[in-house]
Amino acid sequence: MIKSDGRREPFDREKLLSGIQVASAKRPISRETIVHMVDQIVESLQTIGRAEVPSKSIGTMVLDHLAQIDQVAYIRFASVYLNMHDLTEVRSEIDRLMGRLGTRDSVS
């Protein structure tokens, strides 16, 4: 995996799982759902067939899944992954998520 600062490190499934679990803490998301999400991401990475994948691609995959599963977990993950520094950045991401979800009335 190629980090945003150019460093390279091996892909760590457990680290990915742990990060998603932290973002999903106390949310109505089962461990099975999270494990299935990680399985799908790993499968997508294998399908790409490249030896190295940018961490940005992996983070985007996680956000795509979380946007459909739980929007609060999405914002929690995004706040760390996107390195948000203040409420303005959080608000911008919430607005982006709401636009992405379209006219959906309910937010988890």
Contacts in CASP RR format, 6 or more apart in sequence:
PFRMAT RR
TARGET T0000
AUTHOR 0000-0000-0000
METHOD contacts of the structure
MODEL  1
MIKSDGRREPFDREKLLSGIQVASAKRPISRETIVHMVDQIVESLQTIGR
AEVPSKSIGTMVLDHLAQIDQVAYIRFASVYLNMHDLTEVRSEIDRLMGR
LGTRDSVS
1 8 0 8 1.000
1 9 0 8 1.000
1 10 0 8 1.000
1 11 0 8 1.000
1 52 0 8 1.000
1 53 0 8 1.000
1 54 0 8 1.000
1 55 0 8 1.000
1 58 0 8 1.000
2 8 0 8 1.000
2 52 0 8 1.000
2 53 0 8 1.000
2 54 0 8 1.000
2 55 0 8 1.000
3 9 0 8 1.000
3 55 0 8 1.000
4 54 0 8 1.000
4 55 0 8 1.000
4 56 0 8 1.000
8 52 0 8 1.000
11 45 0 8 1.000
11 53 0 8 1.000
11 58 0 8 1.000
13 38 0 8 1.000
13 42 0 8 1.000
16 38 0 8 1.000
16 41 0 8 1.000
16 58 0 8 1.000
16 62 0 8 1.000
17 34 0 8 1.000
17 35 0 8 1.000
17 38 0 8 1.000
19 77 0 8 1.000
20 34 0 8 1.000
20 37 0 8 1.000
20 38 0 8 1.000
20 62 0 8 1.000
20 66 0 8 1.000
20 73 0 8 1.000
20 77 0 8 1.000
21 31 0 8 1.000
21 34 0 8 1.000
22 76 0 8 1.000
23 66 0 8 1.000
23 73 0 8 1.000
23 74 0 8 1.000
23 76 0 8 1.000
23 77 0 8 1.000
23 80 0 8 1.000
24 34 0 8 1.000
24 70 0 8 1.000
24 73 0 8 1.000
24 76 0 8 1.000
27 70 0 8 1.000
27 72 0 8 1.000
27 73 0 8 1.000
27 108 0 8 1.000
28 70 0 8 1.000
28 108 0 8 1.000
29 69 0 8 1.000
29 70 0 8 1.000
29 73 0 8 1.000
33 69 0 8 1.000
37 62 0 8 1.000
37 65 0 8 1.000
37 66 0 8 1.000
37 69 0 8 1.000
40 65 0 8 1.000
41 58 0 8 1.000
41 61 0 8 1.000
41 62 0 8 1.000
41 65 0 8 1.000
44 61 0 8 1.000
45 53 0 8 1.000
45 58 0 8 1.000
48 57 0 8 1.000
59 81 0 8 1.000
62 77 0 8 1.000
62 81 0 8 1.000
63 74 0 8 1.000
63 77 0 8 1.000
63 78 0 8 1.000
63 81 0 8 1.000
66 73 0 8 1.000
66 74 0 8 1.000
66 77 0 8 1.000
67 74 0 8 1.000
67 97 0 8 1.000
67 100 0 8 1.000
67 101 0 8 1.000
70 108 0 8 1.000
71 97 0 8 1.000
71 101 0 8 1.000
71 107 0 8 1.000
71 108 0 8 1.000
72 107 0 8 1.000
72 108 0 8 1.000
73 108 0 8 1.000
74 97 0 8 1.000
75 90 0 8 1.000
75 93 0 8 1.000
75 94 0 8 1.000
75 97 0 8 1.000
78 84 0 8 1.000
78 93 0 8 1.000
78 97 0 8 1.000
79 90 0 8 1.000
79 93 0 8 1.000
82 89 0 8 1.000
82 93 0 8 1.000
84 90 0 8 1.000
84 93 0 8 1.000
98 107 0 8 1.000
END
